[in-house]
Amino acid sequence: MDEFEEIVSSCTPRETGPVADTYQNTVGLACPSCEEPFDDLVVVKEFTRLNLSELMDVCATVHDGNPVLFTHRK
Ligand SMILES: [Zn+2]
């Protein structure tokens, strides 16, 4: 299991859809990019249709060719 899979398996699945899968960080995991705890992990499957409804800080990485976002709400 790599680091990404460990993070996903520790988060709570919240929403699965054609555009993105969202997992909620209910256990206070640190973001692998900035090492601050993140709120949600979003695996983006169709990036052009993604519409983030809230203004938030986002750290981005790529896993298996899909953009993965770690959101930080203020
Ligand atoms: Zn971050």
N, CA, C, O and the ligand as a Tripos MOL2 file, in Angstrom:
@<TRIPOS>MOLECULE
protein
  297   295    75     0     0
PROTEIN
NO_CHARGES

@<TRIPOS>ATOM
      1 N           0.8570   -1.1940    0.0000 N.3       1 MET1
      2 CA          0.0000    0.0000    0.0000 C.3       1 MET1
      3 C           0.8980    1.2500    0.0000 C.2       1 MET1
      4 O           1.7750    1.3820    0.8530 O.2       1 MET1
      5 N           0.6800    2.1490   -0.9410 N.am      2 ASP2
      6 CA          1.5030    3.3520   -0.9570 C.3       2 ASP2
      7 C           0.8770    4.4320   -0.0620 C.2       2 ASP2
      8 O          -0.1880    4.2390    0.5250 O.2       2 ASP2
      9 N           1.5700    5.5660    0.0210 N.am      3 GLU3
     10 CA          1.1280    6.6190    0.9310 C.3       3 GLU3
     11 C          -0.2820    7.0960    0.5820 C.2       3 GLU3
     12 O          -1.1070    7.3220    1.4680 O.2       3 GLU3
     13 N          -0.5500    7.2470   -0.7320 N.am      4 PHE4
     14 CA         -1.8580    7.7290   -1.1570 C.3       4 PHE4
     15 C          -2.9660    6.7680   -0.7230 C.2       4 PHE4
     16 O          -3.9980    7.1920   -0.2030 O.2       4 PHE4
     17 N          -2.7410    5.4710   -0.9420 N.am      5 GLU5
     18 CA         -3.7630    4.4860   -0.5730 C.3       5 GLU5
     19 C          -3.9860    4.4440    0.9350 C.2       5 GLU5
     20 O          -5.1040    4.2300    1.4040 O.2       5 GLU5
     21 N          -2.9190    4.6490    1.6760 N.am      6 GLU6
     22 CA         -3.0660    4.7240    3.1340 C.3       6 GLU6
     23 C          -3.9360    5.9010    3.5390 C.2       6 GLU6
     24 O          -4.7810    5.7850    4.4270 O.2       6 GLU6
     25 N          -3.7210    7.0490    2.8750 N.am      7 ILE7
     26 CA         -4.5190    8.2400    3.1980 C.3       7 ILE7
     27 C          -5.9800    7.9920    2.8410 C.2       7 ILE7
     28 O          -6.8770    8.2650    3.6400 O.2       7 ILE7
     29 N          -6.2180    7.4660    1.6200 N.am      8 VAL8
     30 CA         -7.6000    7.2310    1.1860 C.3       8 VAL8
     31 C          -8.3010    6.2530    2.1260 C.2       8 VAL8
     32 O          -9.4620    6.4590    2.4780 O.2       8 VAL8
     33 N          -7.6100    5.2010    2.5310 N.am      9 SER9
     34 CA         -8.2600    4.2050    3.3730 C.3       9 SER9
     35 C          -8.5290    4.7320    4.7750 C.2       9 SER9
     36 O          -9.3560    4.1790    5.5000 O.2       9 SER9
     37 N          -7.8330    5.8020    5.1610 N.am     10 SER10
     38 CA         -8.0620    6.3960    6.4770 C.3      10 SER10
     39 C          -9.1660    7.4410    6.4600 C.2      10 SER10
     40 O          -9.6790    7.8160    7.5130 O.2      10 SER10
     41 N          -9.5410    7.9220    5.2580 N.am     11 CYS11
     42 CA        -10.5770    8.9490    5.1420 C.3      11 CYS11
     43 C         -11.9490    8.3000    4.9930 C.2      11 CYS11
     44 O         -12.0630    7.1110    4.6950 O.2      11 CYS11
     45 N         -12.9850    9.1080    5.2080 N.am     12 THR12
     46 CA        -14.3590    8.6330    5.1140 C.3      12 THR12
     47 C         -14.9290    8.9970    3.7470 C.2      12 THR12
     48 O         -15.0100   10.1820    3.4250 O.2      12 THR12
     49 N         -15.3330    8.0070    2.9210 N.am     13 PRO13
     50 CA        -15.9370    8.3370    1.6310 C.3      13 PRO13
     51 C         -17.1880    9.1670    1.8290 C.2      13 PRO13
     52 O         -18.0400    8.8130    2.6440 O.2      13 PRO13
     53 N         -17.3170   10.2690    1.0970 N.am     14 ARG14
     54 CA        -18.4470   11.1650    1.2800 C.3      14 ARG14
     55 C         -19.2980   11.2500    0.0280 C.2      14 ARG14
     56 O         -20.5240   11.3180    0.1080 O.2      14 ARG14
     57 N         -18.6590   11.2460   -1.1120 N.am     15 GLU15
     58 CA        -19.3900   11.4160   -2.3540 C.3      15 GLU15
     59 C         -18.6220   10.7200   -3.4660 C.2      15 GLU15
     60 O         -17.4150   10.9160   -3.6060 O.2      15 GLU15
     61 N         -19.3170    9.9030   -4.2610 N.am     16 THR16
     62 CA        -18.7080    9.2990   -5.4370 C.3      16 THR16
     63 C         -19.5240    9.7120   -6.6450 C.2      16 THR16
     64 O         -20.7430    9.5440   -6.6590 O.2      16 THR16
     65 N         -18.8690   10.2460   -7.6500 N.am     17 GLY17
     66 CA        -19.6030   10.7040   -8.8150 C.3      17 GLY17
     67 C         -18.7700   10.5930  -10.0690 C.2      17 GLY17
     68 O         -17.6060   10.1970  -10.0160 O.2      17 GLY17
     69 N         -19.3710   10.9470  -11.2160 N.am     18 PRO18
     70 CA        -18.6460   10.8510  -12.4890 C.3      18 PRO18
     71 C         -17.5230   11.8650  -12.6190 C.2      18 PRO18
     72 O         -16.5880   11.6650  -13.3940 O.2      18 PRO18
     73 N         -17.6090   12.9490  -11.8670 N.am     19 VAL19
     74 CA        -16.6180   14.0160  -11.9900 C.3      19 VAL19
     75 C         -15.4980   13.8500  -10.9760 C.2      19 VAL19
     76 O         -14.3240   14.0430  -11.2920 O.2      19 VAL19
     77 N         -15.8730   13.4930   -9.7590 N.am     20 ALA20
     78 CA        -14.8790   13.4000   -8.6940 C.3      20 ALA20
     79 C         -15.3810   12.5050   -7.5600 C.2      20 ALA20
     80 O         -16.5830   12.3560   -7.3440 O.2      20 ALA20
     81 N         -14.4290   11.9210   -6.8500 N.am     21 ASP21
     82 CA        -14.7370   11.2040   -5.6110 C.3      21 ASP21
     83 C         -14.2210   12.0580   -4.4610 C.2      21 ASP21
     84 O         -13.0940   12.5510   -4.4980 O.2      21 ASP21
     85 N         -15.0500   12.2270   -3.4480 N.am     22 THR22
     86 CA        -14.6630   13.0500   -2.3130 C.3      22 THR22
     87 C         -14.5670   12.1950   -1.0590 C.2      22 THR22
     88 O         -15.4470   11.3830   -0.7720 O.2      22 THR22
     89 N         -13.5020   12.3880   -0.3320 N.am     23 TYR23
     90 CA        -13.2950   11.6940    0.9450 C.3      23 TYR23
     91 C         -13.0730   12.7490    2.0160 C.2      23 TYR23
     92 O         -12.3440   13.7180    1.8050 O.2      23 TYR23
     93 N         -13.7030   12.5580    3.1570 N.am     24 GLN24
     94 CA        -13.5520   13.5250    4.2320 C.3      24 GLN24
     95 C         -12.4860   13.0560    5.2130 C.2      24 GLN24
     96 O         -12.4350   11.8910    5.6070 O.2      24 GLN24
     97 N         -11.6540   13.9910    5.5840 N.am     25 ASN25
     98 CA        -10.5810   13.7040    6.5280 C.3      25 ASN25
     99 C         -11.1240   13.8580    7.9460 C.2      25 ASN25
    100 O         -11.0860   14.9450    8.5230 O.2      25 ASN25
    101 N         -11.6210   12.7720    8.4910 N.am     26 THR26
    102 CA        -12.2320   12.8300    9.8180 C.3      26 THR26
    103 C         -11.2290   12.5010   10.9180 C.2      26 THR26
    104 O         -11.5570   12.5760   12.1020 O.2      26 THR26
    105 N         -10.0220   12.1400   10.5370 N.am     27 VAL27
    106 CA         -9.0460   11.7130   11.5460 C.3      27 VAL27
    107 C          -7.8470   12.6500   11.6410 C.2      27 VAL27
    108 O          -6.8470   12.3210   12.2790 O.2      27 VAL27
    109 N          -7.9480   13.8270   10.9990 N.am     28 GLY28
    110 CA         -6.8990   14.8290   11.1490 C.3      28 GLY28
    111 C          -5.5860   14.4860   10.4870 C.2      28 GLY28
    112 O          -4.5210   14.8590   10.9780 O.2      28 GLY28
    113 N          -5.6560   13.7720    9.3650 N.am     29 LEU29
    114 CA         -4.4370   13.4330    8.6350 C.3      29 LEU29
    115 C          -3.7670   14.6800    8.0810 C.2      29 LEU29
    116 O          -4.4390   15.6560    7.7480 O.2      29 LEU29
    117 N          -2.4560   14.6500    7.9830 N.am     30 ALA30
    118 CA         -1.7100   15.7630    7.4080 C.3      30 ALA30
    119 C          -1.6890   15.6460    5.8930 C.2      30 ALA30
    120 O          -1.5580   14.5580    5.3320 O.2      30 ALA30
    121 N          -1.8210   16.7940    5.2500 N.am     31 CYS31
    122 CA         -1.7000   16.8740    3.7990 C.3      31 CYS31
    123 C          -0.2690   16.5000    3.3960 C.2      31 CYS31
    124 O           0.6840   17.0000    3.9940 O.2      31 CYS31
    125 N          -0.1050   15.6360    2.4000 N.am     32 PRO32
    126 CA          1.2650   15.2490    2.0110 C.3      32 PRO32
    127 C           2.0540   16.3860    1.3680 C.2      32 PRO32
    128 O           3.2810   16.3230    1.2900 O.2      32 PRO32
    129 N           1.3590   17.4200    0.9090 N.am     33 SER33
    130 CA          2.0680   18.5410    0.2750 C.3      33 SER33
    131 C           2.5530   19.5700    1.2870 C.2      33 SER33
    132 O           3.7290   19.9360    1.2900 O.2      33 SER33
    133 N           1.6400   20.0410    2.1540 N.am     34 CYS34
    134 CA          2.0220   21.1340    3.0540 C.3      34 CYS34
    135 C           2.0780   20.6960    4.5150 C.2      34 CYS34
    136 O           2.4720   21.4720    5.3860 O.2      34 CYS34
    137 N           1.6860   19.4570    4.7790 N.am     35 GLU35
    138 CA          1.7560   18.8790    6.1180 C.3      35 GLU35
    139 C           0.8360   19.5230    7.1360 C.2      35 GLU35
    140 O           0.9620   19.2710    8.3350 O.2      35 GLU35
    141 N          -0.1000   20.3640    6.6660 N.am     36 GLU36
    142 CA         -1.1850   20.8440    7.5240 C.3      36 GLU36
    143 C          -2.3470   19.8630    7.3600 C.2      36 GLU36
    144 O          -2.5030   19.2750    6.2890 O.2      36 GLU36
    145 N          -3.1670   19.6750    8.4020 N.am     37 PRO37
    146 CA         -4.3360   18.8110    8.2340 C.3      37 PRO37
    147 C          -5.2540   19.3570    7.1470 C.2      37 PRO37
    148 O          -5.4990   20.5620    7.0870 O.2      37 PRO37
    149 N          -5.7660   18.4730    6.2860 N.am     38 PHE38
    150 CA         -6.6720   18.9210    5.2340 C.3      38 PHE38
    151 C          -8.1030   18.5430    5.6020 C.2      38 PHE38
    152 O          -8.3280   17.7360    6.5030 O.2      38 PHE38
    153 N          -9.0730   19.1360    4.8940 N.am     39 ASP39
    154 CA        -10.4870   18.8610    5.1780 C.3      39 ASP39
    155 C         -11.0200   17.7150    4.3260 C.2      39 ASP39
    156 O         -11.5880   16.7510    4.8400 O.2      39 ASP39
    157 N         -10.8270   17.8360    3.0190 N.am     40 ASP40
    158 CA        -11.3280   16.8220    2.1000 C.3      40 ASP40
    159 C         -10.2480   16.4400    1.1000 C.2      40 ASP40
    160 O          -9.3930   17.2480    0.7380 O.2      40 ASP40
    161 N         -10.3110   15.1970    0.6680 N.am     41 LEU41
    162 CA         -9.4610   14.7140   -0.4110 C.3      41 LEU41
    163 C         -10.3810   14.5050   -1.6080 C.2      41 LEU41
    164 O         -11.3960   13.8160   -1.5000 O.2      41 LEU41
    165 N         -10.0340   15.0930   -2.7400 N.am     42 VAL42
    166 CA        -10.8810   14.9840   -3.9270 C.3      42 VAL42
    167 C         -10.0640   14.3480   -5.0460 C.2      42 VAL42
    168 O          -9.0560   14.9070   -5.4790 O.2      42 VAL42
    169 N         -10.5030   13.1700   -5.5150 N.am     43 VAL43
    170 CA         -9.8780   12.5360   -6.6710 C.3      43 VAL43
    171 C         -10.6650   12.9880   -7.8960 C.2      43 VAL43
    172 O         -11.8330   12.6350   -8.0600 O.2      43 VAL43
    173 N         -10.0230   13.7650   -8.7460 N.am     44 VAL44
    174 CA        -10.7150   14.3650   -9.8880 C.3      44 VAL44
    175 C         -10.6530   13.4220  -11.0710 C.2      44 VAL44
    176 O          -9.5730   13.0080  -11.4910 O.2      44 VAL44
    177 N         -11.8290   13.0780  -11.6140 N.am     45 LYS45
    178 CA        -11.8780   12.1690  -12.7520 C.3      45 LYS45
    179 C         -12.1920   12.8990  -14.0470 C.2      45 LYS45
    180 O         -11.8550   12.4180  -15.1290 O.2      45 LYS45
    181 N         -12.8330   14.0540  -13.9470 N.am     46 GLU46
    182 CA        -13.1480   14.8340  -15.1470 C.3      46 GLU46
    183 C         -12.9090   16.2980  -14.8200 C.2      46 GLU46
    184 O         -13.8180   17.0330  -14.4340 O.2      46 GLU46
    185 N         -11.6550   16.6940  -14.9880 N.am     47 PHE47
    186 CA        -11.2080   17.9560  -14.4400 C.3      47 PHE47
    187 C         -11.9430   19.1510  -15.0260 C.2      47 PHE47
    188 O         -12.1760   20.1310  -14.3180 O.2      47 PHE47
    189 N         -12.3130   19.0960  -16.2990 N.am     48 THR48
    190 CA        -12.8950   20.2650  -16.9430 C.3      48 THR48
    191 C         -14.2670   20.5950  -16.3950 C.2      48 THR48
    192 O         -14.7460   21.7200  -16.5360 O.2      48 THR48
    193 N         -14.9020   19.6120  -15.7670 N.am     49 ARG49
    194 CA        -16.2460   19.8780  -15.2600 C.3      49 ARG49
    195 C         -16.2520   20.1530  -13.7640 C.2      49 ARG49
    196 O         -17.3090   20.3580  -13.1690 O.2      49 ARG49
    197 N         -15.0900   20.1560  -13.1710 N.am     50 LEU50
    198 CA        -15.0370   20.3910  -11.7380 C.3      50 LEU50
    199 C         -15.3780   21.8490  -11.4310 C.2      50 LEU50
    200 O         -14.8330   22.7700  -12.0400 O.2      50 LEU50
    201 N         -16.2610   22.0340  -10.5040 N.am     51 ASN51
    202 CA        -16.6480   23.3780  -10.1000 C.3      51 ASN51
    203 C         -16.5930   23.4580   -8.5830 C.2      51 ASN51
    204 O         -17.5050   23.0130   -7.8840 O.2      51 ASN51
    205 N         -15.5220   24.0240   -8.0990 N.am     52 LEU52
    206 CA        -15.4050   24.1450   -6.6460 C.3      52 LEU52
    207 C         -16.3150   25.2740   -6.1730 C.2      52 LEU52
    208 O         -16.1430   26.4300   -6.5580 O.2      52 LEU52
    209 N         -17.2680   24.9250   -5.3480 N.am     53 SER53
    210 CA        -18.2800   25.9020   -4.9610 C.3      53 SER53
    211 C         -17.7740   26.8490   -3.8850 C.2      53 SER53
    212 O         -18.2930   27.9550   -3.7290 O.2      53 SER53
    213 N         -16.7750   26.4230   -3.1530 N.am     54 GLU54
    214 CA        -16.2870   27.2610   -2.0640 C.3      54 GLU54
    215 C         -14.8820   27.7340   -2.3700 C.2      54 GLU54
    216 O         -14.0960   27.0310   -3.0040 O.2      54 GLU54
    217 N         -14.5860   28.9110   -1.9210 N.am     55 LEU55
    218 CA        -13.2260   29.4070   -2.0310 C.3      55 LEU55
    219 C         -12.3960   28.7380   -0.9440 C.2      55 LEU55
    220 O         -12.7270   28.8180    0.2390 O.2      55 LEU55
    221 N         -11.3330   28.0880   -1.3450 N.am     56 MET56
    222 CA        -10.5250   27.3850   -0.3580 C.3      56 MET56
    223 C          -9.1060   27.2330   -0.8780 C.2      56 MET56
    224 O          -8.8430   27.3560   -2.0740 O.2      56 MET56
    225 N          -8.2140   26.9670    0.0380 N.am     57 ASP57
    226 CA         -6.8480   26.6490   -0.3550 C.3      57 ASP57
    227 C          -6.8080   25.1920   -0.7760 C.2      57 ASP57
    228 O          -7.4240   24.3320   -0.1460 O.2      57 ASP57
    229 N          -6.0880   24.9320   -1.8290 N.am     58 VAL58
    230 CA         -6.0340   23.5820   -2.3640 C.3      58 VAL58
    231 C          -4.5850   23.2010   -2.6230 C.2      58 VAL58
    232 O          -3.8320   23.9650   -3.2270 O.2      58 VAL58
    233 N          -4.1990   22.0220   -2.1650 N.am     59 CYS59
    234 CA         -2.9250   21.4430   -2.5580 C.3      59 CYS59
    235 C          -3.2430   20.3670   -3.5910 C.2      59 CYS59
    236 O          -4.2220   19.6370   -3.4370 O.2      59 CYS59
    237 N          -2.4500   20.2610   -4.6160 N.am     60 ALA60
    238 CA         -2.7360   19.3190   -5.6870 C.3      60 ALA60
    239 C          -1.5730   18.3660   -5.8880 C.2      60 ALA60
    240 O          -0.4060   18.7290   -5.7370 O.2      60 ALA60
    241 N          -1.9230   17.1390   -6.2320 N.am     61 THR61
    242 CA         -0.9220   16.1580   -6.6210 C.3      61 THR61
    243 C          -1.5560   15.2850   -7.6990 C.2      61 THR61
    244 O          -2.7190   15.4860   -8.0490 O.2      61 THR61
    245 N          -0.8220   14.3360   -8.2200 N.am     62 VAL62
    246 CA         -1.3610   13.4410   -9.2410 C.3      62 VAL62
    247 C          -1.1250   12.0160   -8.7880 C.2      62 VAL62
    248 O          -0.0270   11.6640   -8.3560 O.2      62 VAL62
    249 N          -2.1730   11.1890   -8.8890 N.am     63 HIS63
    250 CA         -2.0280    9.7780   -8.5610 C.3      63 HIS63
    251 C          -2.6790    8.9510   -9.6480 C.2      63 HIS63
    252 O          -3.8550    9.1520   -9.9530 O.2      63 HIS63
    253 N          -1.9440    8.0280  -10.2400 N.am     64 ASP64
    254 CA         -2.4470    7.1910  -11.3340 C.3      64 ASP64
    255 C          -3.0580    8.0290  -12.4590 C.2      64 ASP64
    256 O          -4.0540    7.6290  -13.0630 O.2      64 ASP64
    257 N          -2.4710    9.1740  -12.7350 N.am     65 GLY65
    258 CA         -2.9480   10.0060  -13.8300 C.3      65 GLY65
    259 C          -4.1290   10.8870  -13.4940 C.2      65 GLY65
    260 O          -4.5510   11.6880  -14.3280 O.2      65 GLY65
    261 N          -4.6790   10.7610  -12.2850 N.am     66 ASN66
    262 CA         -5.7950   11.6130  -11.8880 C.3      66 ASN66
    263 C          -5.3030   12.7160  -10.9610 C.2      66 ASN66
    264 O          -4.5380   12.4480  -10.0340 O.2      66 ASN66
    265 N          -5.7350   13.9630  -11.2030 N.am     67 PRO67
    266 CA         -5.4150   15.0080  -10.2350 C.3      67 PRO67
    267 C          -6.0810   14.6970   -8.8920 C.2      67 PRO67
    268 O          -7.2370   14.2750   -8.8410 O.2      67 PRO67
    269 N          -5.3540   14.9050   -7.8410 N.am     68 VAL68
    270 CA         -5.8840   14.7050   -6.4880 C.3      68 VAL68
    271 C          -5.7270   16.0200   -5.7430 C.2      68 VAL68
    272 O          -4.6340   16.5840   -5.6880 O.2      68 VAL68
    273 N          -6.8140   16.5020   -5.1760 N.am     69 LEU69
    274 CA         -6.7970   17.7730   -4.4680 C.3      69 LEU69
    275 C          -6.9610   17.5400   -2.9740 C.2      69 LEU69
    276 O          -7.7570   16.7070   -2.5410 O.2      69 LEU69
    277 N          -6.2020   18.2840   -2.2060 N.am     70 PHE70
    278 CA         -6.3840   18.3020   -0.7480 C.3      70 PHE70
    279 C          -6.8790   19.6960   -0.4060 C.2      70 PHE70
    280 O          -6.1770   20.6790   -0.6420 O.2      70 PHE70
    281 N          -8.0660   19.7910    0.1410 N.am     71 THR71
    282 CA         -8.6420   21.1130    0.3830 C.3      71 THR71
    283 C          -8.4100   21.5430    1.8160 C.2      71 THR71
    284 O          -8.4370   20.7340    2.7430 O.2      71 THR71
    285 N          -8.1810   22.8330    1.9730 N.am     72 HIS72
    286 CA         -8.0220   23.4430    3.2910 C.3      72 HIS72
    287 C          -8.9990   24.5910    3.4060 C.2      72 HIS72
    288 O          -8.8310   25.6180    2.7490 O.2      72 HIS72
    289 N         -10.0070   24.4350    4.2210 N.am     73 ARG73
    290 CA        -10.9360   25.5450    4.4270 C.3      73 ARG73
    291 C         -10.3530   26.5080    5.4440 C.2      73 ARG73
    292 O          -9.6380   26.1180    6.3670 O.2      73 ARG73
    293 N         -10.6740   27.7580    5.2480 N.am     74 LYS74
    294 CA        -10.1570   28.7660    6.1800 C.3      74 LYS74
    295 C         -11.0070   28.7860    7.4440 C.2      74 LYS74
    296 O         -10.7390   29.5670    8.3570 O.2      74 LYS74
    297 ZN         -2.0040   21.1060    1.8700 Zn       75 ZN75
@<TRIPOS>BOND
     1     1     2 1
     2     2     3 1
     3     3     4 2
     4     3     5 am
     5     5     6 1
     6     6     7 1
     7     7     8 2
     8     7     9 am
     9     9    10 1
    10    10    11 1
    11    11    12 2
    12    11    13 am
    13    13    14 1
    14    14    15 1
    15    15    16 2
    16    15    17 am
    17    17    18 1
    18    18    19 1
    19    19    20 2
    20    19    21 am
    21    21    22 1
    22    22    23 1
    23    23    24 2
    24    23    25 am
    25    25    26 1
    26    26    27 1
    27    27    28 2
    28    27    29 am
    29    29    30 1
    30    30    31 1
    31    31    32 2
    32    31    33 am
    33    33    34 1
    34    34    35 1
    35    35    36 2
    36    35    37 am
    37    37    38 1
    38    38    39 1
    39    39    40 2
    40    39    41 am
    41    41    42 1
    42    42    43 1
    43    43    44 2
    44    43    45 am
    45    45    46 1
    46    46    47 1
    47    47    48 2
    48    47    49 am
    49    49    50 1
    50    50    51 1
    51    51    52 2
    52    51    53 am
    53    53    54 1
    54    54    55 1
    55    55    56 2
    56    55    57 am
    57    57    58 1
    58    58    59 1
    59    59    60 2
    60    59    61 am
    61    61    62 1
    62    62    63 1
    63    63    64 2
    64    63    65 am
    65    65    66 1
    66    66    67 1
    67    67    68 2
    68    67    69 am
    69    69    70 1
    70    70    71 1
    71    71    72 2
    72    71    73 am
    73    73    74 1
    74    74    75 1
    75    75    76 2
    76    75    77 am
    77    77    78 1
    78    78    79 1
    79    79    80 2
    80    79    81 am
    81    81    82 1
    82    82    83 1
    83    83    84 2
    84    83    85 am
    85    85    86 1
    86    86    87 1
    87    87    88 2
    88    87    89 am
    89    89    90 1
    90    90    91 1
    91    91    92 2
    92    91    93 am
    93    93    94 1
    94    94    95 1
    95    95    96 2
    96    95    97 am
    97    97    98 1
    98    98    99 1
    99    99   100 2
   100    99   101 am
   101   101   102 1
   102   102   103 1
   103   103   104 2
   104   103   105 am
   105   105   106 1
   106   106   107 1
   107   107   108 2
   108   107   109 am
   109   109   110 1
   110   110   111 1
   111   111   112 2
   112   111   113 am
   113   113   114 1
   114   114   115 1
   115   115   116 2
   116   115   117 am
   117   117   118 1
   118   118   119 1
   119   119   120 2
   120   119   121 am
   121   121   122 1
   122   122   123 1
   123   123   124 2
   124   123   125 am
   125   125   126 1
   126   126   127 1
   127   127   128 2
   128   127   129 am
   129   129   130 1
   130   130   131 1
   131   131   132 2
   132   131   133 am
   133   133   134 1
   134   134   135 1
   135   135   136 2
   136   135   137 am
   137   137   138 1
   138   138   139 1
   139   139   140 2
   140   139   141 am
   141   141   142 1
   142   142   143 1
   143   143   144 2
   144   143   145 am
   145   145   146 1
   146   146   147 1
   147   147   148 2
   148   147   149 am
   149   149   150 1
   150   150   151 1
   151   151   152 2
   152   151   153 am
   153   153   154 1
   154   154   155 1
   155   155   156 2
   156   155   157 am
   157   157   158 1
   158   158   159 1
   159   159   160 2
   160   159   161 am
   161   161   162 1
   162   162   163 1
   163   163   164 2
   164   163   165 am
   165   165   166 1
   166   166   167 1
   167   167   168 2
   168   167   169 am
   169   169   170 1
   170   170   171 1
   171   171   172 2
   172   171   173 am
   173   173   174 1
   174   174   175 1
   175   175   176 2
   176   175   177 am
   177   177   178 1
   178   178   179 1
   179   179   180 2
   180   179   181 am
   181   181   182 1
   182   182   183 1
   183   183   184 2
   184   183   185 am
   185   185   186 1
   186   186   187 1
   187   187   188 2
   188   187   189 am
   189   189   190 1
   190   190   191 1
   191   191   192 2
   192   191   193 am
   193   193   194 1
   194   194   195 1
   195   195   196 2
   196   195   197 am
   197   197   198 1
   198   198   199 1
   199   199   200 2
   200   199   201 am
   201   201   202 1
   202   202   203 1
   203   203   204 2
   204   203   205 am
   205   205   206 1
   206   206   207 1
   207   207   208 2
   208   207   209 am
   209   209   210 1
   210   210   211 1
   211   211   212 2
   212   211   213 am
   213   213   214 1
   214   214   215 1
   215   215   216 2
   216   215   217 am
   217   217   218 1
   218   218   219 1
   219   219   220 2
   220   219   221 am
   221   221   222 1
   222   222   223 1
   223   223   224 2
   224   223   225 am
   225   225   226 1
   226   226   227 1
   227   227   228 2
   228   227   229 am
   229   229   230 1
   230   230   231 1
   231   231   232 2
   232   231   233 am
   233   233   234 1
   234   234   235 1
   235   235   236 2
   236   235   237 am
   237   237   238 1
   238   238   239 1
   239   239   240 2
   240   239   241 am
   241   241   242 1
   242   242   243 1
   243   243   244 2
   244   243   245 am
   245   245   246 1
   246   246   247 1
   247   247   248 2
   248   247   249 am
   249   249   250 1
   250   250   251 1
   251   251   252 2
   252   251   253 am
   253   253   254 1
   254   254   255 1
   255   255   256 2
   256   255   257 am
   257   257   258 1
   258   258   259 1
   259   259   260 2
   260   259   261 am
   261   261   262 1
   262   262   263 1
   263   263   264 2
   264   263   265 am
   265   265   266 1
   266   266   267 1
   267   267   268 2
   268   267   269 am
   269   269   270 1
   270   270   271 1
   271   271   272 2
   272   271   273 am
   273   273   274 1
   274   274   275 1
   275   275   276 2
   276   275   277 am
   277   277   278 1
   278   278   279 1
   279   279   280 2
   280   279   281 am
   281   281   282 1
   282   282   283 1
   283   283   284 2
   284   283   285 am
   285   285   286 1
   286   286   287 1
   287   287   288 2
   288   287   289 am
   289   289   290 1
   290   290   291 1
   291   291   292 2
   292   291   293 am
   293   293   294 1
   294   294   295 1
   295   295   296 2
@<TRIPOS>SUBSTRUCTURE
     1 MET1         2 RESIDUE 1 A MET
     2 ASP2         6 RESIDUE 1 A ASP
     3 GLU3        10 RESIDUE 1 A GLU
     4 PHE4        14 RESIDUE 1 A PHE
     5 GLU5        18 RESIDUE 1 A GLU
     6 GLU6        22 RESIDUE 1 A GLU
     7 ILE7        26 RESIDUE 1 A ILE
     8 VAL8        30 RESIDUE 1 A VAL
     9 SER9        34 RESIDUE 1 A SER
    10 SER10       38 RESIDUE 1 A SER
    11 CYS11       42 RESIDUE 1 A CYS
    12 THR12       46 RESIDUE 1 A THR
    13 PRO13       50 RESIDUE 1 A PRO
    14 ARG14       54 RESIDUE 1 A ARG
    15 GLU15       58 RESIDUE 1 A GLU
    16 THR16       62 RESIDUE 1 A THR
    17 GLY17       66 RESIDUE 1 A GLY
    18 PRO18       70 RESIDUE 1 A PRO
    19 VAL19       74 RESIDUE 1 A VAL
    20 ALA20       78 RESIDUE 1 A ALA
    21 ASP21       82 RESIDUE 1 A ASP
    22 THR22       86 RESIDUE 1 A THR
    23 TYR23       90 RESIDUE 1 A TYR
    24 GLN24       94 RESIDUE 1 A GLN
    25 ASN25       98 RESIDUE 1 A ASN
    26 THR26      102 RESIDUE 1 A THR
    27 VAL27      106 RESIDUE 1 A VAL
    28 GLY28      110 RESIDUE 1 A GLY
    29 LEU29      114 RESIDUE 1 A LEU
    30 ALA30      118 RESIDUE 1 A ALA
    31 CYS31      122 RESIDUE 1 A CYS
    32 PRO32      126 RESIDUE 1 A PRO
    33 SER33      130 RESIDUE 1 A SER
    34 CYS34      134 RESIDUE 1 A CYS
    35 GLU35      138 RESIDUE 1 A GLU
    36 GLU36      142 RESIDUE 1 A GLU
    37 PRO37      146 RESIDUE 1 A PRO
    38 PHE38      150 RESIDUE 1 A PHE
    39 ASP39      154 RESIDUE 1 A ASP
    40 ASP40      158 RESIDUE 1 A ASP
    41 LEU41      162 RESIDUE 1 A LEU
    42 VAL42      166 RESIDUE 1 A VAL
    43 VAL43      170 RESIDUE 1 A VAL
    44 VAL44      174 RESIDUE 1 A VAL
    45 LYS45      178 RESIDUE 1 A LYS
    46 GLU46      182 RESIDUE 1 A GLU
    47 PHE47      186 RESIDUE 1 A PHE
    48 THR48      190 RESIDUE 1 A THR
    49 ARG49      194 RESIDUE 1 A ARG
    50 LEU50      198 RESIDUE 1 A LEU
    51 ASN51      202 RESIDUE 1 A ASN
    52 LEU52      206 RESIDUE 1 A LEU
    53 SER53      210 RESIDUE 1 A SER
    54 GLU54      214 RESIDUE 1 A GLU
    55 LEU55      218 RESIDUE 1 A LEU
    56 MET56      222 RESIDUE 1 A MET
    57 ASP57      226 RESIDUE 1 A ASP
    58 VAL58      230 RESIDUE 1 A VAL
    59 CYS59      234 RESIDUE 1 A CYS
    60 ALA60      238 RESIDUE 1 A ALA
    61 THR61      242 RESIDUE 1 A THR
    62 VAL62      246 RESIDUE 1 A VAL
    63 HIS63      250 RESIDUE 1 A HIS
    64 ASP64      254 RESIDUE 1 A ASP
    65 GLY65      258 RESIDUE 1 A GLY
    66 ASN66      262 RESIDUE 1 A ASN
    67 PRO67      266 RESIDUE 1 A PRO
    68 VAL68      270 RESIDUE 1 A VAL
    69 LEU69      274 RESIDUE 1 A LEU
    70 PHE70      278 RESIDUE 1 A PHE
    71 THR71      282 RESIDUE 1 A THR
    72 HIS72      286 RESIDUE 1 A HIS
    73 ARG73      290 RESIDUE 1 A ARG
    74 LYS74      294 RESIDUE 1 A LYS
    75 ZN75       297 GROUP 0 **** ****
